[in-house]
């Protein structure tokens, strides 16, 4: 049986990774880009597990065979449909019976594949072990009040070819009480770690990387200590934009794409309720409730910026050791252009560049 270790998987040019675990296992955490072709449904997996505990291994194996046998033709056909221009790599949870069986079935059918030694568990252990060693030498950290468009700036710079870690994208969360609007419920820790590992692979070899000044927890995910330390010791760029532009930016991001969706008003109401618990000024609370009733989202955003987000922003600034450099920009495109100009010669003489541009 042909086998690949996780280390060997990382060097493959275009692997087609087939994850044969049940949907609930796959959704809990998967290798980025893997395709879920489950051998068992969630219910079947639970049934086999119950038989294993109550009756024993032999009975569980027999029941597994009964469940799998009718599925084999469709299973192989599905995997075959993905077998295009890369090598097939099959894995389950620990690289055990499920992946061994599927690789054997495929071989009988004339489809050759690799079995991932240790399965998803080995992959998870590998990325956790290697994440701390993968950071480029220096972090360039973007700061700025809510709505200056830090994430948008990062996306623009990434398109220009700069090394960027978009942590909010990796967490599936914008890092605030309203952070999941339009994004589902956010990613769990396993998915965040896997996407962070993939992101670090993509910027391997760069001297520095750009990242936003997020708090340690983003939604359901927590950043590694090594990443936080790198950011605290990094070079800090503070973005400034007029409040009118910040309101426009947030309306574009949080309101316009979703406001006509049936779930939107309720989602905003629940999030606003959490904010209202933290605001002591009763007059401000009443005005915010009125903007919700009127669905006047631009005005709601302006009040939240002035009376909730802005006063709370600077408290975390003290965690960052390096000097802060200010960029005044009309919008994210303007900010990205100014940062790009500054960064062109950064790798040659970082301090000279900073001194010349700020």
C-alpha positions as CSV (number, residue, x, y, z in Angstrom):
1,X,0.0,0.0,0.0
2,X,1.4,3.4,-1.0
3,X,1.7,5.8,1.9
4,X,2.6,9.5,2.4
5,X,3.6,11.1,5.7
6,X,2.3,14.6,6.5
7,X,5.8,16.0,5.8
8,X,5.7,14.4,2.3
9,X,2.2,15.7,1.7
10,X,3.5,19.2,2.3
11,X,5.9,18.9,-0.5
12,X,3.4,17.5,-3.1
13,X,2.7,20.0,-5.9
14,X,-1.0,19.3,-6.5
15,X,-2.5,16.7,-4.2
16,X,-6.2,15.8,-4.4
17,X,-6.9,15.2,-0.7
18,X,-10.0,13.0,-0.1
19,X,-11.2,13.1,3.5
20,X,-13.4,10.1,4.1
21,X,-14.4,10.9,7.6
22,X,-18.1,11.5,8.5
23,X,-19.5,15.0,7.9
24,X,-19.4,15.9,11.6
25,X,-15.7,15.1,11.8
26,X,-14.9,17.0,8.6
27,X,-16.8,20.1,9.8
28,X,-15.0,20.1,13.1
29,X,-11.7,20.5,11.3
30,X,-10.2,19.6,8.0
31,X,-7.1,20.1,5.8
32,X,-7.7,23.2,3.7
33,X,-8.8,22.2,0.2
34,X,-9.7,18.6,1.2
35,X,-12.8,17.1,-0.3
36,X,-15.2,15.3,2.0
37,X,-16.3,11.9,0.6
38,X,-17.6,10.2,3.8
39,X,-17.4,6.5,4.1
40,X,-20.1,6.6,6.8
41,X,-22.9,9.1,7.6
42,X,-22.8,10.7,11.1
43,X,-25.5,8.3,12.3
44,X,-23.7,5.2,10.9
45,X,-20.5,6.2,12.5
46,X,-22.3,6.6,15.9
47,X,-23.9,3.2,15.5
48,X,-20.6,1.5,14.8
49,X,-19.1,3.2,17.8
50,X,-21.9,2.1,20.0
51,X,-21.5,-1.5,18.8
52,X,-17.7,-1.3,19.4
53,X,-18.3,-0.2,23.0
54,X,-21.2,-2.5,23.9
55,X,-20.4,-5.7,21.9
56,X,-16.8,-5.5,20.7
57,X,-14.5,-4.9,17.8
58,X,-15.4,-7.9,15.7
59,X,-19.1,-7.0,15.8
60,X,-18.4,-3.4,14.9
61,X,-16.2,-4.4,12.0
62,X,-18.9,-6.7,10.6
63,X,-21.6,-3.9,10.9
64,X,-19.2,-1.5,9.2
65,X,-18.8,-4.0,6.3
66,X,-22.6,-4.4,6.0
67,X,-23.0,-0.6,5.8
68,X,-20.1,0.1,3.4
69,X,-20.6,-2.8,0.9
70,X,-23.6,-1.3,-1.0
71,X,-21.9,2.1,-1.2
72,X,-18.6,1.0,-2.8
73,X,-19.4,1.6,-6.5
74,X,-20.8,5.1,-5.8
75,X,-18.0,5.9,-3.4
76,X,-15.3,4.9,-6.0
77,X,-17.1,6.8,-8.8
78,X,-17.3,9.9,-6.7
79,X,-13.5,9.8,-5.9
80,X,-12.8,9.0,-9.5
81,X,-14.6,12.2,-10.6
82,X,-12.1,14.3,-8.6
83,X,-9.1,12.4,-10.0
84,X,-8.1,15.0,-12.6
85,X,-4.6,16.5,-12.7
86,X,-3.1,15.5,-9.3
87,X,-2.3,12.6,-7.1
88,X,-5.0,11.2,-4.8
89,X,-4.3,11.2,-1.1
90,X,-6.9,9.4,1.1
91,X,-7.2,10.0,4.9
92,X,-9.4,9.4,7.8
93,X,-9.0,10.4,11.5
94,X,-5.8,8.3,12.4
95,X,-4.9,6.7,9.1
96,X,-6.6,3.5,10.2
97,X,-9.1,1.0,8.8
98,X,-11.3,3.5,6.9
99,X,-8.5,4.9,4.8
100,X,-6.8,1.5,4.3
101,X,-10.1,0.0,3.1
102,X,-10.8,2.9,0.6
103,X,-7.2,2.8,-0.8
104,X,-7.6,-1.0,-1.3
105,X,-11.0,-0.6,-3.0
106,X,-9.5,2.1,-5.3
107,X,-6.5,-0.2,-6.2
108,X,-8.9,-3.0,-7.1
109,X,-10.7,-0.6,-9.4
110,X,-7.4,0.5,-11.0
111,X,-7.2,3.9,-9.3
112,X,-4.0,4.4,-7.5
113,X,-3.8,6.6,-4.4
114,X,-1.7,7.4,-1.4
115,X,-2.8,6.8,2.2
116,X,-1.9,9.6,4.6
117,X,-0.1,8.0,7.5
118,X,-1.6,9.1,10.8
119,X,-4.6,10.7,9.1
120,X,-6.0,14.1,10.1
121,X,-4.7,13.7,13.7
122,X,-1.1,13.6,12.3
123,X,-1.7,16.7,10.2
124,X,-3.2,18.5,13.2
125,X,-0.1,17.7,15.4
126,X,2.2,18.6,12.6
127,X,0.8,22.1,12.1
128,X,0.6,22.9,15.8
129,X,4.3,21.8,16.1
130,X,5.4,23.9,13.1
131,X,3.3,27.1,13.4
132,X,5.6,28.8,15.9
133,X,8.6,28.5,13.6
134,X,7.0,29.8,10.4
135,X,6.7,33.5,11.1
136,X,8.7,36.0,9.0
137,X,11.3,38.1,10.8
138,X,9.2,41.2,11.3
139,X,5.6,42.1,11.7
140,X,4.2,45.4,10.3
141,X,1.0,45.9,12.3
142,X,-1.9,48.0,11.1
143,X,-3.8,50.0,13.8
144,X,-6.7,52.4,13.5
145,X,-10.2,53.1,14.8
146,X,-13.1,50.9,13.7
147,X,-14.0,51.7,10.1
148,X,-10.7,53.0,8.8
149,X,-10.7,49.8,6.6
150,X,-7.7,47.9,8.0
151,X,-8.9,44.6,6.5
152,X,-9.6,46.2,3.1
153,X,-6.2,47.7,3.1
154,X,-4.6,44.3,3.8
155,X,-6.6,42.8,0.9
156,X,-5.4,45.5,-1.5
157,X,-1.8,45.0,-0.4
158,X,-2.1,41.2,-0.8
159,X,-3.3,41.7,-4.4
160,X,-0.2,43.9,-4.9
161,X,2.0,40.9,-3.9
162,X,2.8,41.8,-0.3
163,X,3.0,39.2,2.4
164,X,-0.3,39.5,4.3
165,X,-1.9,37.5,7.1
166,X,-5.7,38.2,7.1
167,X,-6.5,36.9,10.5
168,X,-10.2,37.9,10.3
169,X,-10.6,35.9,7.2
170,X,-8.9,32.9,8.9
171,X,-11.3,33.2,11.9
172,X,-14.4,33.8,9.7
173,X,-15.1,36.8,12.1
174,X,-14.5,40.5,12.0
175,X,-13.4,40.7,15.6
176,X,-16.2,42.7,17.1
177,X,-19.7,42.2,18.5
178,X,-21.1,42.6,15.0
179,X,-18.3,40.5,13.6
180,X,-20.3,37.6,12.2
181,X,-22.8,39.7,10.2
182,X,-23.1,37.9,6.9
183,X,-20.3,35.4,7.8
184,X,-22.1,32.6,9.5
185,X,-21.0,31.7,13.0
186,X,-17.2,31.9,12.5
187,X,-14.6,29.2,12.4
188,X,-13.4,27.1,15.3
189,X,-9.8,26.8,16.5
190,X,-8.9,23.8,14.3
191,X,-10.0,25.6,11.2
192,X,-8.3,28.8,12.2
193,X,-5.0,27.0,12.9
194,X,-5.2,25.2,9.5
195,X,-5.8,28.4,7.6
196,X,-3.1,30.2,9.5
197,X,-0.6,27.4,8.7
198,X,-1.6,27.7,5.0
199,X,-1.3,31.4,5.1
200,X,2.2,31.2,6.6
201,X,3.2,28.6,3.9
202,X,2.1,31.2,1.2
203,X,4.4,33.9,2.6
204,X,7.4,31.7,3.3
205,X,10.6,33.4,2.4
206,X,9.4,37.0,3.0
207,X,11.4,39.2,5.5
208,X,8.2,40.8,6.9
209,X,4.5,40.4,6.9
210,X,1.5,42.8,7.3
211,X,-1.2,42.0,9.8
212,X,-4.0,43.8,11.7
213,X,-3.8,44.6,15.4
214,X,-6.4,42.2,16.5
215,X,-7.0,41.2,20.1
216,X,-5.8,37.7,21.0
217,X,-9.3,36.1,20.5
218,X,-11.0,36.6,17.2
219,X,-14.5,35.1,17.4
220,X,-14.1,31.5,18.4
221,X,-10.3,31.4,17.6
222,X,-7.3,32.3,19.7
223,X,-4.0,33.4,18.1
224,X,-0.8,31.6,19.1
225,X,1.5,33.2,21.7
226,X,4.3,33.4,19.1
227,X,2.1,35.4,16.7
228,X,1.0,37.8,19.4
229,X,4.7,38.3,20.6
230,X,5.7,39.0,17.0
231,X,3.0,41.6,16.6
232,X,3.8,43.3,20.0
233,X,7.5,43.6,18.9
234,X,6.6,44.8,15.3
235,X,6.5,48.1,13.5
236,X,3.2,49.9,14.0
237,X,1.3,51.9,11.4
238,X,-1.7,53.9,12.7
239,X,-4.3,54.6,10.0
240,X,-6.5,57.8,10.3
241,X,-9.6,58.5,8.2
242,X,-12.4,61.1,8.6
243,X,-15.4,59.7,10.5
244,X,-17.7,60.3,7.4
245,X,-15.5,57.9,5.5
246,X,-15.4,55.4,8.3
247,X,-19.3,55.4,8.4
248,X,-19.4,54.8,4.6
249,X,-16.9,52.0,4.9
250,X,-18.9,50.2,7.6
251,X,-22.2,50.7,5.7
252,X,-20.6,49.2,2.7
253,X,-19.2,46.2,4.7
254,X,-22.0,45.5,7.2
255,X,-25.2,47.0,5.8
256,X,-25.6,47.2,2.0
257,X,-24.8,43.5,1.2
258,X,-27.3,42.1,3.8
259,X,-29.9,44.7,4.8
260,X,-32.7,43.1,2.7
261,X,-32.1,39.6,4.1
262,X,-34.8,38.3,6.4
263,X,-32.3,37.6,9.2
264,X,-30.6,40.9,9.2
265,X,-32.7,43.0,11.5
266,X,-32.8,40.3,14.2
267,X,-29.1,39.8,14.0
268,X,-28.4,43.5,14.3
269,X,-30.9,43.7,17.2
270,X,-29.2,40.9,19.1
271,X,-25.7,42.5,18.6
272,X,-26.9,46.0,19.5
273,X,-28.4,44.6,22.7
274,X,-25.0,43.3,23.8
275,X,-23.5,46.8,23.2
276,X,-26.3,48.6,25.1
277,X,-25.5,46.6,28.2
278,X,-22.1,48.2,28.2
279,X,-23.2,51.8,27.6
280,X,-24.0,53.7,30.8
281,X,-25.5,56.9,29.2
282,X,-29.3,56.4,29.0
283,X,-29.7,59.1,26.5
284,X,-27.3,57.4,24.1
285,X,-29.1,54.1,24.6
286,X,-32.5,55.7,23.7
287,X,-31.1,57.3,20.5
288,X,-29.5,53.9,19.5
289,X,-32.8,52.1,20.1
290,X,-34.5,54.7,17.9
291,X,-32.0,54.2,15.1
292,X,-32.8,50.5,15.3
293,X,-36.5,51.1,15.1
294,X,-36.1,53.4,12.1
295,X,-33.5,51.1,10.6
296,X,-31.3,54.1,10.2
297,X,-28.1,52.1,10.1
298,X,-25.6,54.9,9.1
299,X,-26.7,57.0,12.1
300,X,-26.5,54.0,14.4
301,X,-22.9,53.3,13.1
302,X,-21.9,56.9,13.7
303,X,-23.2,56.9,17.3
304,X,-21.6,53.6,18.0
305,X,-18.2,54.9,16.7
306,X,-18.3,58.1,18.7
307,X,-19.7,56.7,22.0
308,X,-18.7,53.1,22.1
309,X,-15.8,51.9,19.8
310,X,-13.6,55.0,19.6
311,X,-13.3,55.5,23.4
312,X,-12.3,51.9,23.9
313,X,-9.7,51.5,21.1
314,X,-6.5,53.0,22.5
315,X,-6.3,50.9,25.7
316,X,-4.6,48.0,23.9
317,X,-2.0,50.3,22.3
318,X,0.2,50.0,25.3
319,X,0.9,46.3,24.5
320,X,2.9,47.2,21.4
321,X,6.5,48.0,22.1
322,X,7.6,49.8,18.9
323,X,7.1,53.3,17.8
324,X,3.8,54.3,16.0
325,X,3.8,55.9,12.6
326,X,0.7,57.7,11.4
327,X,-0.9,57.5,7.9
328,X,-3.7,60.0,7.1
329,X,-5.8,58.6,4.3
330,X,-9.1,59.4,2.6
331,X,-10.0,55.8,2.1
332,X,-8.5,52.2,2.1
333,X,-7.1,52.6,-1.5
334,X,-5.3,55.8,-0.5
335,X,-4.0,54.1,2.7
336,X,-2.8,51.1,0.7
337,X,-1.0,53.3,-1.8
338,X,0.8,55.2,0.9
339,X,1.8,52.0,2.7
340,X,2.9,50.5,-0.6
341,X,5.1,53.5,-1.3
342,X,6.8,53.2,2.1
343,X,7.3,49.4,1.8
344,X,8.9,49.3,-1.6
345,X,12.4,49.6,-0.2
346,X,11.6,48.2,3.3
347,X,13.7,45.1,2.9
348,X,16.8,47.1,2.0
349,X,16.8,49.5,5.0
350,X,13.7,49.3,7.2
351,X,14.5,52.2,9.5
352,X,15.6,54.6,6.7
353,X,12.3,53.9,4.9
354,X,10.3,54.6,8.0
355,X,12.1,57.8,8.7
356,X,11.6,59.0,5.1
357,X,7.9,58.3,4.9
358,X,6.6,59.4,8.3
